[in-house]
Amino acid sequence: MIRPTDIHPESRHSMGFPEVDIGADAEIMSWPRVLVIEERKDGVFLDRYTQEGQPAGDTWHASVDEAKDQAQDEYDGMLTDWKEVPPEIGSEELVHFTLTQFG
C-alpha cells in the first residue's frame, strides 16, 4: 500500500498506450493507494488502484522482484510492507479488504 500523502512524486500514469497517446492531451489517472502484484500467464503485473477501488494504472514486468523495484522507484518512501492477499478475496473486494486489514 501507499501511505496517505499529499506529496505525489513526478511519476504518474495516463490512459492509453504511451507510444500513441502520450502528450499534453493525455488523461492522467488518479493517484493510487493500493498496489497489487499479480502473476499471470503473460507475465507479472503491477496494478494500481485508488482508495475508491478505481484502476490507476498498470505495468507489465518479467518478475515479481522487477515489479517491486518499479513500485519502489515510483513511490520511494511511501510504501508499506508487501502483504499477501488470500486467494478467496475477489477483485471487487480487493481494495476494501486491503485498506481495512492493512491500512
N, C-alpha and C positions, 0 to 999 in steps of 0.2 A: 504494500500500500504506500501511497504517497502521503506524507504528513500534510495536514491542512496548512496552507500558507497563502499569503497574498503576493509573495515574491515568486514570479514564474521565470524560469531561465529562457534563453533565446530559442531553444528547440521547441517547435510547435508543429502539429500535424495539420494537413489540409486534405480536403476531399479530392478524389480522382487520382490519376496516375501522374507522378511527378514529371515525367518526360513530355507529357501532353498538356497538363493543366497548371503547371507552375506559372507564377506571375502575380501581378498586382490584383487580379480579379479572383485569385484562389480563395475558396471558402475555408477559413481557419476553423478547425474543430475545437470544441470546448476543452477546458483543462481537465485532465484525468485525475481521479482519486484512487482508483483500483487498477492494478496491473495484474494480468494473468498470463502465465506461460503455459502453453498447451502443445504437447507433442502430437502431431497429426501425420497421416500417411505422406503428405507432401512437404514435410518439414516441421520446424518448431516456430510457433507464432507467439509474439509478444503483443497481447491485446490490451487496450487501454479503455477504461470506462469512467464516465463522470460519476459523481456522487449519486446522481439520479438514475444511474444504470444505462445511460445512453453511450453508444460507441464514441470513442475519442481517438481513434487511430489504431493501426496495427502494423507490424513489421514482420517479415519472414527472416528466419535465422537457420543456420546449419546445425546448431546445437543449443541445448539449454544454457550452457555456460556463455555462449555468444549472446543469447537473449538477455541474460542477467547483466552482462557487460554493457549492452546497449542501454538498458534501463539505468544503470549506474551513470553512464555518460550523460543521459538526458536529465536525470533527476538527482544529481550529485548532492548528497547531504540531506535529501528529503525522503529517502526510502526507509521503511521499516524492514524488519527481517522478513525473509520469504517464508510463507506458511503453506502447508498442503491443504487443499480443499477436498473434503470427502467426495468420492465419485458419485454419490447419490444426489449431490447438490446440482440441480439443473441450471441451465444458463439464465433462466428467468429469476432465479433466487440468488445467483452468484454474488452480485454486488451487495444486496441486503445482508446475506449471510456473512460476507467478508467484513463489512462495516460493523455489524453487531457483535461478531465473535472476536475480531482482531483490532477494531478501530476504537 
